[in-house]
Amino acid sequence: MRLFTYYPSNPKKLDPEMEKRIFFHSLVFPAMFVFVFWMVEIIEVTTSVSFVKLGVYPLHWKGLSGILFSPFIHSDFNHLMSNSIPFFILMFMLIYYYRRISYQIFFLLYFLSGITVWFAGREAWHIGASGVVYAMASFHFISGIIRNDVRLLTFSVVVVFLYGGLIWGVFPIDPKISWEGHLWGAVSGVVLAFYYRNYIIRRDKFDWEEEEEVNSEQPALRNTTQEEIPAGSQSLSEEEKEKGSELSPRADGAKKKKREGKNPYLLKNYRPDNTSHTGEF
């Protein structure tokens, strides 16, 4: 059984058991990455060994290995903590919503953010997972705008608040911060968001959307039940109907049509008061 599939524009809801499996699978890979982040930092602290020289050093052969290893290396536990939470959330979103192409997107973001820093960064050691974090955050945000998907936009904004100065990180404010990593990571995310704009992501419809679709499938005219007749139009008693038919030819005609199985309210294009239009929800 294949776990990841593309979904059509109107996907059917998955089986709850399969949805649960996909949810937990989406947690495993980000958790493994974050676990390795912490193990590397713990090894550095406990053994007094520095892995800084495994980071990216732009335009030097010695810095090429950093494209692969630099996201695992952090300056201290504060730096590690600030990267771990947004990395986990953003990667979970990527795997859960993009399913089969999620790993392809992730590794492209991972390597693009490192390669661009190697070509365009300052001559210094660039370390940390923040470049990948910026890449995923910008990818989700731009994808949410392109697809008009409220979930991706909402999660991206939440990560912006969790991450603190996500916007200001792309400017050369603090020389100790690799703003090049942030900037080129964000650029990589924007580029891939446009590249994958035609892929349809997993999309469960909201209740109000399903209600609107049901209403749109109903015919404009339908039989009106007794409860749908508004106040002031209540049915008359048999005696009152007889009197009305003697006094009013119109009422007598309505009575005749009702005997023939026709609804006078339907013939008048009657529309009950409780009909609502949800198109502008």
C-alpha positions as CSV (number, residue, x, y, z in Angstrom):
1,M,0.0,0.0,0.0
2,R,1.4,3.4,-1.0
3,L,1.2,5.9,1.9
4,F,1.5,9.1,0.0
5,T,-0.7,10.0,-2.9
6,Y,-1.7,13.1,-4.9
7,Y,-5.2,14.3,-4.3
8,P,-7.7,15.7,-6.8
9,S,-9.2,19.2,-6.4
10,N,-12.1,17.7,-4.5
11,P,-10.5,14.9,-2.4
12,K,-12.5,12.4,-0.5
13,K,-11.8,12.2,3.2
14,L,-9.3,9.5,4.1
15,D,-10.0,6.6,6.4
16,P,-9.5,7.8,10.0
17,E,-6.9,5.0,10.6
18,M,-4.9,6.1,7.5
19,E,-5.1,9.7,8.5
20,K,-3.7,8.8,11.9
21,R,-0.8,6.9,10.4
22,I,0.0,9.8,8.1
23,F,-0.1,12.2,11.1
24,F,2.3,10.2,13.2
25,H,4.6,9.6,10.2
26,S,4.7,13.4,9.7
27,L,6.0,13.7,13.3
28,V,8.8,11.1,13.0
29,F,11.1,12.7,10.5
30,P,11.2,16.1,12.1
31,A,11.7,14.6,15.5
32,M,14.7,12.6,14.2
33,F,16.3,15.8,12.8
34,V,15.8,17.7,16.0
35,F,17.1,14.8,18.1
36,V,20.3,14.8,16.0
37,F,20.6,18.6,16.5
38,W,20.6,18.2,20.2
39,M,22.9,15.2,20.3
40,V,25.5,17.1,18.3
41,E,25.3,20.1,20.7
42,I,25.5,17.8,23.7
43,I,28.6,16.1,22.3
44,E,30.2,19.5,21.7
45,V,29.5,20.7,25.2
46,T,30.5,17.4,27.0
47,T,33.7,16.7,25.0
48,S,34.8,20.4,24.4
49,V,35.1,19.5,20.7
50,S,34.1,22.2,18.3
51,F,32.3,21.3,15.0
52,V,32.3,24.9,13.8
53,K,34.7,24.1,10.9
54,L,32.1,21.7,9.5
55,G,30.0,24.7,8.7
56,V,29.7,26.6,5.4
57,Y,32.7,28.8,4.5
58,P,31.8,30.7,1.3
59,L,33.9,30.2,-1.9
60,H,36.4,27.9,-0.2
61,W,36.7,24.2,-0.7
62,K,36.9,23.6,3.0
63,G,33.5,25.1,3.4
64,L,31.7,22.8,0.9
65,S,31.0,20.1,3.5
66,G,29.0,22.7,5.5
67,I,26.3,22.5,2.9
68,L,25.5,19.1,4.3
69,F,26.6,19.5,8.0
70,S,26.0,23.1,9.0
71,P,22.3,22.8,9.9
72,F,23.3,20.3,12.6
73,I,25.8,22.7,14.3
74,H,24.8,25.5,16.7
75,S,26.7,28.0,18.7
76,D,25.0,27.2,22.0
77,F,21.8,25.8,23.5
78,N,19.9,29.1,23.1
79,H,20.7,29.1,19.4
80,L,19.7,25.4,19.3
81,M,16.4,26.0,21.1
82,S,15.4,28.9,18.9
83,N,15.9,26.7,15.8
84,S,14.4,23.4,17.1
85,I,10.8,24.5,17.6
86,P,10.1,26.3,14.3
87,F,12.1,23.6,12.4
88,F,9.9,20.8,13.9
89,I,6.6,22.7,13.2
90,L,7.5,23.7,9.6
91,M,8.8,20.3,8.6
92,F,5.8,18.6,10.1
93,M,3.6,20.9,8.0
94,L,5.6,20.1,4.9
95,I,5.3,16.3,5.3
96,Y,1.7,16.3,6.4
97,Y,0.3,18.6,3.7
98,Y,2.6,17.8,0.7
99,R,2.8,14.0,1.3
100,R,4.6,12.3,-1.5
101,I,6.6,15.3,-2.7
102,S,7.4,16.6,0.8
103,Y,10.9,15.0,1.0
104,Q,11.8,16.2,-2.5
105,I,10.8,19.7,-1.5
106,F,12.6,19.5,1.9
107,F,16.0,18.3,0.5
108,L,15.8,20.9,-2.3
109,L,15.3,23.6,0.3
110,Y,18.0,22.1,2.5
111,F,20.7,22.1,-0.2
112,L,19.6,25.3,-2.0
113,S,19.9,27.3,1.2
114,G,23.4,26.0,1.8
115,I,24.7,26.3,-1.8
116,T,23.5,29.9,-2.1
117,V,25.3,30.8,1.1
118,W,28.4,29.2,-0.1
119,F,28.3,31.3,-3.3
120,A,27.1,34.6,-1.8
121,G,28.0,34.7,1.9
122,R,30.7,36.5,3.8
123,E,34.1,34.9,4.5
124,A,33.1,33.4,7.8
125,W,31.8,30.1,9.2
126,H,28.1,29.9,8.8
127,I,26.4,27.4,11.1
128,G,22.8,26.6,12.3
129,A,19.5,25.3,10.9
130,S,18.1,28.8,10.6
131,G,18.7,28.9,6.8
132,V,16.5,25.8,6.4
133,V,13.9,27.3,8.8
134,Y,13.7,30.5,6.7
135,A,13.4,28.4,3.6
136,M,10.5,26.3,4.9
137,A,8.8,29.3,6.4
138,S,8.9,31.4,3.2
139,F,7.8,28.3,1.2
140,H,4.7,27.7,3.3
141,F,3.8,31.4,3.4
142,I,4.1,32.0,-0.4
143,S,2.4,28.7,-1.1
144,G,-0.5,29.7,1.2
145,I,-0.9,33.0,-0.8
146,I,-0.7,31.2,-4.1
147,R,-3.2,28.5,-3.1
148,N,-5.3,30.9,-0.9
149,D,-4.9,28.3,1.8
150,V,-5.6,29.8,5.3
151,R,-3.9,26.9,7.1
152,L,-0.5,27.4,5.6
153,L,-0.7,31.2,6.1
154,T,-1.8,30.8,9.7
155,F,0.9,28.3,10.6
156,S,3.5,30.5,9.0
157,V,2.4,33.5,10.9
158,V,2.5,31.5,14.2
159,V,6.1,30.4,13.4
160,V,7.0,34.0,12.7
161,F,5.9,34.9,16.3
162,L,7.6,31.8,17.7
163,Y,10.8,32.6,15.9
164,G,10.9,36.2,17.0
165,G,12.8,38.4,14.5
166,L,12.1,36.2,11.5
167,I,11.6,39.3,9.2
168,W,14.6,41.3,10.6
169,G,16.9,38.3,10.3
170,V,17.4,38.9,6.6
171,F,19.0,42.3,7.2
172,P,22.7,42.8,8.2
173,I,21.9,44.1,11.6
174,D,24.1,41.9,13.8
175,P,27.5,40.8,12.4
176,K,27.4,37.7,14.5
177,I,24.2,36.5,12.8
178,S,24.4,34.9,9.4
179,W,21.8,37.1,7.7
180,E,23.0,35.7,4.4
181,G,21.8,32.3,5.5
182,H,18.4,33.7,6.4
183,L,18.1,35.7,3.2
184,W,19.1,33.0,0.8
185,G,17.1,30.5,2.7
186,A,14.0,32.7,2.3
187,V,14.7,33.2,-1.4
188,S,15.0,29.5,-1.9
189,G,11.6,29.0,-0.3
190,V,10.0,31.6,-2.5
191,V,11.5,30.1,-5.7
192,L,10.3,26.6,-4.8
193,A,6.9,27.8,-3.8
194,F,6.4,29.1,-7.3
195,Y,7.9,26.1,-8.9
196,Y,5.5,23.7,-7.1
197,R,2.5,26.0,-7.4
198,N,0.6,23.6,-9.6
199,Y,0.8,20.7,-7.1
200,I,-2.4,20.1,-5.2
201,I,-1.9,19.6,-1.5
202,R,-4.0,17.6,0.9
203,R,-7.1,19.6,1.6
204,D,-10.0,18.7,3.9
205,K,-13.1,20.9,3.3
206,F,-14.4,23.0,6.2
207,D,-18.0,22.4,7.3
208,W,-19.2,25.7,5.9
209,E,-17.8,24.8,2.5
210,E,-19.6,21.4,2.4
211,E,-22.8,23.2,3.4
212,E,-22.4,25.6,0.6
213,E,-21.8,22.9,-1.9
214,V,-24.9,21.0,-0.8
215,N,-27.0,24.2,-1.1
216,S,-25.7,24.8,-4.6
217,E,-26.8,21.4,-5.7
218,Q,-30.4,21.9,-4.5
219,P,-32.9,23.1,-7.1
220,A,-34.0,26.7,-6.9
221,L,-37.7,25.6,-6.6
222,R,-38.9,22.9,-4.3
223,N,-42.0,21.7,-2.6
224,T,-42.8,23.8,0.4
225,T,-43.9,21.9,3.6
226,Q,-46.4,23.1,6.1
227,E,-43.7,24.2,8.5
228,E,-42.0,26.4,5.9
229,I,-45.0,28.6,5.3
230,P,-44.3,31.9,7.0
231,A,-46.4,33.5,9.7
232,G,-49.5,35.1,8.3
233,S,-49.9,32.4,5.7
234,Q,-51.0,29.6,8.0
235,S,-53.4,27.0,6.5
236,L,-57.0,27.6,7.1
237,S,-59.6,25.2,8.5
238,E,-61.9,23.3,6.2
239,E,-64.8,25.6,7.1
240,E,-62.7,28.8,6.4
241,K,-61.5,27.3,3.1
242,E,-65.1,26.7,2.0
243,K,-66.0,30.3,2.9
244,G,-62.9,31.6,1.2
245,S,-63.7,29.7,-2.0
246,E,-67.2,31.3,-2.1
247,L,-65.8,34.8,-1.6
248,S,-62.7,34.7,-3.7
249,P,-62.3,33.0,-7.1
250,R,-58.6,33.2,-6.7
251,A,-58.7,31.2,-3.5
252,D,-61.0,28.7,-5.2
253,G,-58.5,28.3,-8.0
254,A,-55.7,27.7,-5.5
255,K,-57.8,25.1,-3.8
256,K,-58.5,23.4,-7.1
257,K,-54.8,23.4,-8.0
258,K,-54.0,21.9,-4.6
259,R,-56.4,19.1,-5.3
260,E,-54.6,18.5,-8.5
261,G,-51.4,18.0,-6.6
262,K,-49.9,21.4,-7.4
263,N,-48.5,23.7,-4.7
264,P,-49.8,27.3,-5.1
265,Y,-46.7,28.7,-3.3
266,L,-44.5,26.8,-5.8
267,L,-46.4,28.2,-8.7
268,K,-45.8,31.7,-7.4
269,N,-42.0,31.0,-7.1
270,Y,-42.5,31.2,-3.3
271,R,-39.2,31.3,-1.4
272,P,-39.3,30.6,2.4
273,D,-37.8,33.0,4.9
274,N,-35.3,30.5,6.2
275,T,-33.4,30.3,2.9
276,S,-29.8,31.6,3.3
277,H,-27.1,32.4,0.8
278,T,-23.6,31.3,2.0
279,G,-21.6,32.5,-1.0
280,E,-20.3,35.5,1.0
281,F,-19.4,33.6,4.2
